């Protein structure tokens, strides 16, 4: 199925992540409802833009907190892994399917500290 991407949303502003601790500050709610910042999305391409890389190659977990109403969020769950994060700056991606009406994305660096901004690019059937 062909798909189109809409404008990128900053899902989480630049944050310094501490090894093995979920980074929760600076999140933006992704809203797939009408007129939301991810209006009608059926998938989201999530990119972790690492600007201060770890001292050793590692990975990071991607978490999602889902909500139907934007006020009551479910317990965070791991929905993906950013693999192969090297020792220099770069972008790493995970594709999410089954987008909730409202959701917050967070990440957790594994084993090493790093700084990153997380972006979400909603996708739609073409």
BAKEVO-465009 format. One line per field, with one value per residue (C-alpha): residue number from 1; residue in three letters; x, y, z negated. Coordinates in nm, 3 decimals. Each point is the difference from the previous one (the first is absolute). Example, Ala and Ser with C-alpha at 12.3 -4.5 7.8 and 13.67 -1.06 7.14 Angstrom:
num <- [1/2]
residu <- [ALA/SER]
c1 <- [1.230/0.137]
c2 <- [-0.450/0.344]
c3 <- [-0.780/0.066]
END
This chain:
num <- [1/2/3/4/5/6/7/8/9/10/11/12/13/14/15/16/17/18/19/20/21/22/23/24/25/26/27/28/29/30/31/32/33/34/35/36/37/38/39/40/41/42/43/44/45/46/47/48/49/50/51/52/53/54/55/56/57/58/59/60/61/62/63/64/65/66/67/68/69/70/71/72/73/74/75/76/77/78/79/80/81/82/83/84/85/86/87/88/89/90/91/92/93/94/95/96/97/98/99/100/101/102/103/104/105/106/107/108/109/110/111/112/113/114/115/116/117/118/119/120/121/122/123/124/125/126]
residu <- [UNK/UNK/UNK/UNK/UNK/UNK/UNK/UNK/UNK/UNK/UNK/UNK/UNK/UNK/UNK/UNK/UNK/UNK/UNK/UNK/UNK/UNK/UNK/UNK/UNK/UNK/UNK/UNK/UNK/UNK/UNK/UNK/UNK/UNK/UNK/UNK/UNK/UNK/UNK/UNK/UNK/UNK/UNK/UNK/UNK/UNK/UNK/UNK/UNK/UNK/UNK/UNK/UNK/UNK/UNK/UNK/UNK/UNK/UNK/UNK/UNK/UNK/UNK/UNK/UNK/UNK/UNK/UNK/UNK/UNK/UNK/UNK/UNK/UNK/UNK/UNK/UNK/UNK/UNK/UNK/UNK/UNK/UNK/UNK/UNK/UNK/UNK/UNK/UNK/UNK/UNK/UNK/UNK/UNK/UNK/UNK/UNK/UNK/UNK/UNK/UNK/UNK/UNK/UNK/UNK/UNK/UNK/UNK/UNK/UNK/UNK/UNK/UNK/UNK/UNK/UNK/UNK/UNK/UNK/UNK/UNK/UNK/UNK/UNK/UNK/UNK]
c1 <- [0.000/0.134/0.031/0.060/0.165/-0.115/0.202/0.232/-0.106/0.249/-0.116/0.257/0.230/0.376/0.067/0.310/-0.071/0.156/0.089/-0.285/-0.247/-0.308/0.013/-0.341/0.053/-0.090/-0.262/-0.269/-0.329/-0.051/-0.367/-0.132/-0.353/-0.147/0.209/0.264/0.374/-0.015/-0.354/-0.113/0.338/0.001/0.376/0.272/0.367/0.188/0.356/0.244/0.247/0.304/0.203/0.234/0.090/0.082/0.361/-0.072/-0.245/-0.335/-0.376/-0.302/-0.352/-0.307/-0.301/-0.357/-0.267/-0.343/-0.321/-0.345/-0.085/0.335/-0.023/0.021/0.314/0.080/0.315/0.298/0.090/0.297/-0.110/0.331/0.377/0.235/0.280/0.364/0.048/0.365/0.260/-0.075/-0.312/-0.269/-0.368/-0.160/-0.358/-0.287/-0.339/-0.310/-0.321/-0.349/0.019/-0.210/-0.223/0.246/0.342/0.327/0.335/0.304/0.336/0.261/0.372/0.141/0.335/0.131/-0.101/-0.095/-0.189/-0.272/-0.311/-0.286/-0.207/-0.320/-0.106/-0.363/-0.076/-0.326/-0.127/0.080]
c2 <- [0.000/0.341/0.251/0.368/0.176/0.321/0.262/-0.120/0.058/0.043/-0.282/0.082/0.300/-0.045/-0.188/-0.139/-0.365/-0.182/-0.365/-0.242/0.276/0.085/0.360/0.157/0.378/0.215/-0.225/0.108/-0.189/-0.150/0.043/-0.208/0.138/0.255/0.321/-0.155/0.019/-0.355/0.032/-0.334/-0.174/-0.378/-0.029/0.219/-0.005/0.089/0.133/0.040/0.272/-0.067/0.320/-0.104/-0.362/-0.266/-0.100/-0.356/-0.124/-0.091/0.018/0.180/-0.118/0.182/0.025/0.107/0.118/-0.027/0.187/0.029/0.330/0.175/0.001/-0.363/-0.165/-0.370/-0.132/0.052/-0.304/-0.076/0.001/0.009/0.024/0.248/-0.238/0.065/0.337/0.072/0.225/0.296/0.208/-0.148/-0.081/-0.334/-0.100/-0.223/-0.030/-0.017/-0.163/0.024/0.362/0.092/0.309/0.170/-0.123/0.115/-0.142/-0.033/-0.178/-0.166/-0.020/-0.340/-0.021/0.345/0.367/0.190/0.311/-0.012/0.160/-0.228/0.075/-0.163/0.004/-0.114/-0.205/-0.052/-0.215/0.170]
c3 <- [0.000/0.093/-0.280/-0.045/-0.289/-0.162/-0.181/-0.270/-0.362/-0.283/-0.224/-0.268/-0.020/-0.037/-0.323/-0.169/-0.072/-0.293/0.055/-0.074/-0.096/0.206/0.127/-0.069/0.016/0.300/0.160/0.245/0.023/0.347/0.090/0.292/-0.033/0.240/0.012/-0.229/0.071/0.141/0.145/0.144/-0.023/0.021/-0.062/-0.146/0.094/-0.319/0.028/-0.286/0.099/-0.220/-0.034/-0.281/0.060/-0.257/-0.067/0.120/0.264/-0.154/0.055/-0.148/-0.080/0.135/-0.234/0.067/-0.245/0.164/-0.072/0.151/-0.167/-0.049/-0.378/-0.113/0.136/-0.017/-0.162/0.235/0.209/0.221/0.364/0.182/-0.017/0.166/0.100/0.084/-0.167/0.063/-0.161/0.227/0.059/0.225/0.053/-0.084/0.082/-0.108/0.175/-0.219/0.125/-0.155/-0.108/-0.306/-0.002/-0.235/-0.108/-0.153/0.111/-0.224/0.025/-0.221/0.079/-0.091/-0.177/0.092/-0.015/0.316/0.108/0.264/0.146/0.106/0.309/0.127/0.366/0.043/0.311/0.188/0.286/0.329]
END
